[in-house]
């Protein structure tokens, strides 16, 4: 079978998956989260005590002069304790989205201030630990992906020293828009990394890195459709502005083994006459070669 459809030759997917463990276990995580959130919890209790309405609590949380990290912690608490339907992204945009508009739209869902005062007037140590655990539940989300990207960058830089360079954020950071590489490309197309040939600085590949601890159902549908769409957009651009661009999908983690996700990876791998390759960290040395990048 041609290497173009390499993933179809894999009989045991578990052997090519990289387990990356970046999460603290219970109960160790409790102490870490409590230390992180104990001060904001105290501030939240004080705001409840001093405010005349639940809307006023939100307004005081979203003040522009409040420290951004503290504000984010307080907004997490507000969503958990006062109104779970509040959109997280909207509440963060203190300049674009007014508190008045949030109160107008979601105010009927706010827990009454009287109830909040009763519950937070004398919050027990156990309740404080529980609240810290709740609001910090997803604090490590994305860490495995950052670690995967870092490991791939390390491998790439060692393996292709003086031949190719790789650029992009190793951790949280702004994606690289394809339009910054090809000015003719006008729509949004964020990439996780870009590979250039060292000799002439020409872009030879763009890449996307994702680590799935577990994935299924709607999450899998979102991911598979998104990846296919990226390839189709690149193909369409290439017809207008010919390139030698390759596409690397670094997809790893136990979630890769889920039926729909693995099926899509196999269909995507080898697309565009072999210009698309789906790899895991363990497959990098076999699949990402100088001949393919220069081809």
N, C-alpha and C positions, 0 to 999 in steps of 0.2 A: 504493500500500500504506500502511496506517495506520502512524503513528510508533510504535504499540505494539510492533510487531515490527521495529524499526529495523535490528537487526543482520542480519536476513535480506536486507537490501538491499546489504550490503557484498560486493563482488565480489573485492576484493584485500585480504585481512586484513593483509598485511605493511605496507600503507600507514597503518594505524591503530595499529600497535604502536610502543611507545616503547622504544628500546634504552637501557638504563641500565648503564653499565660501572663497576663498583666494585671489580673484582678486580685485584690486582697480577699481572704476568706473571712467568714463569720466565725468567731466574734471579733477577730483582730480589727476588722474594718470599722467597728463601732467607735473605738477610741480615736481612730484617725479622723473620722467624720465629725465626732463631737468636738474635737480640738479645732477643727476647721470652721465649724458653724456655731460654736457656743456664744461668741460675741454677737453675731447677727441675730441669733434667737433672742438674746437679751434686748437688743434694739427693737425687734418686732414686738415683744411683750410691752415695752415702754410706749411704742407708737399706739398700740391698742388701748393702753391705759389712758393716754392723753387725747385721743381722737373722739370726736362726737359722732362720727359715722364711719361705716366701712369704706365708703368712698374717700373720706379724708385720709384714712390709713394709706390707701393706694396713692393718693396725691402726694403725701409726704414721702413715700418710698421713692417716687419718680422725680423728686426734686433734682435739678441739674447739678447742684453743688454737692450731692451725695457721691461718695466714692463708688466707682463703677462696679467693683467686685462685691462690695457690700449691697449695692442696689440689686445686683443679680441674685444674690442669696435671699434677699428680702422678697423679691418677686417670686422666687421659687416657693417660699413659704406662703405668700399670699395665694398663689394658685392652689397649693395643697390645702390650706386652711380656710380660705374665704370663698374662692370661685374657681373650681377646676376647669371651667369652660373658657377661661381667659386664654387668648392666644399668646404663647410665650414670645414669639418674635415681635408681635405688635406691642406688647408691654415694654419691650426693650428699647423701642424707637421713641425715646422721650421727646425728640424734636419734631418728628414727622407725625406722630400719633398723640393727640391730646388726651389727657386723663378724663376730661369732660366727655369726650366721645366714647371712651371705654365705659364710663359710668352709664351713659345714655343707652348703650347697646346691651351691656351685660349686667347692669346694676340690679336687675330683678333676681339675679342668681347669687348675689352676695349674701353671705351669712350675716345676720343682723349684728350690729356692734354690741348690743347688750349680751348676746350669746358669746361673742368673742371675749368680752371683758370678764365674763364668768369663767370661761375656759382658760384664759391666759393670765388671769390675775395672780395666780399662784401656781405656776406650772411646775410639776414635780420633776426631780432629776430623771426619773425613768421616762417621763414624757418628753423631756428635752433630748435624751438619747434617741428615742424613737423618731422624733421629728428630724433630727440630724441625719438619721439613717434614711428617712423618706426623701428628703430633699437632695441628698447626696447619692441617691441610688444609681444615677447614670453619669456620675462624674468621670468614670474611667471609659465611657463610651468613646470609641475612636482611637484609644491608646494602642490597641493591637494593630490597627491600620497604620499608625505612625511608626510603630516598631517594624512592621513588615517593610514599609517604604525605606526606612533606614538601613535595614539588613540588605535590601536589594541594591541600594546606592553603594553600600560598602563593597558588596560583591562586584558590582559593575565597575567601580573605580579601580579595584585591584585587578580585575580580569582584563580590562581594556585600557590600561594605563598607556598614555601617549597615542592611542588610536581614536578613542571617542571620549566625549565628556557628557555628563548627565547633570541636569539642573532642575530645580524645583524644591518646594518646601519638604523638609524631612518630617516635620511635625505639623502642628496647626499653622496655617499660613495661606496666603492668597494663591489661588490656582493660576496657571499660566494660560492666558487666552490665546487661541490660535491666531487671532487678528494681530497680535503683537509680533508674530513670526511672519505671517503672510498678510500684509495690509489690505490685499484684495478681498480677503475673507471678512465679510461684514457682520455675520450673526455671532451670537454667543457660543463659544465652544471651549469650555475650561478643561485643561489638561493637568494631570498630576506631575508629569515630568517630561522633559524634552531631551533628546539625544542628538548631539552634534558630532560631526567628524572633526577631529582635532586639526587635521592638515589645512582645511579651508573653512572651518566653522559652519559648514552647511548642515542644516537640519536633516537628519536621516530617519528619525522616528519620534513619535509622541507616545505617551503612555498613561495608563490609568491603573491605580492600585486600590484594591479593596480587600479587606479581611472580613470574612463572615464567620462569626462564632457559631451561629445557627441561622438558618433562613428557610422560609417556606411561605406558602400562600401568597398573599398580596405583596409581601416584601420581595419575594422571588420574581413575581410578575413585573414589578417596578424596575428591578435591576436588569432583567433580561431585555426588556423593551428599550431601556436607556442605552445599553451597550450597542444593540443593533442599530439604533438611531444614529449613534456617533459614527459608525462605519458608513452608513448611507450618506450622511452629510459630508464626510471626507471624500467619498466617491464622487458626489455631485460637484464638489469644489474642484477635484482633480480633472474633471472633464473640461472645465473652463480654464483653469490655471494648472497645467500639468506639473506634477511633482514626482519625486521618488520616495514619497513618504511611506513609512511603515507604521503599523499600530500595534502596540504591546498592551495586552490586558493582563496585568499581574493580579490574579484572582486566587485567593488562598483561604485556608481555614476549613473547619469541619462543615460549615454551611455549603461549601462547594459540592459536597456529596449528595445534597438533596436532588431528587429527580429532575425537576424543572431547571434548576440552576446548572446542573451538570450537562443536561441535554442542550441548553443554550450555549454553554461554553464549547461543546463539541461542534455545534453548528457554526459558531462564530470563528473558531480556529480554522485558519486556512482560507478564510473569505478573501475577496478582492485579489484573486489569483495568487494567494499565498502571502499577501502583504500584511495580513492580520495574523498575529499569533497570541494565543491564550496560554499563559504559563502559571505555574506555581513557583515558589522559591527553589524547590528541589529540581525543577525542570529548567531553570534558567541557563545553566551551563550547556545543556543539550540543544535548547531551542534558540537562544539569543547568541548568534555567531557573527563574526566580522563579515563573512561572505553574505549572510542574509541582510545585514544592515547596509552594506554597500551595494547590494543587488539592485 
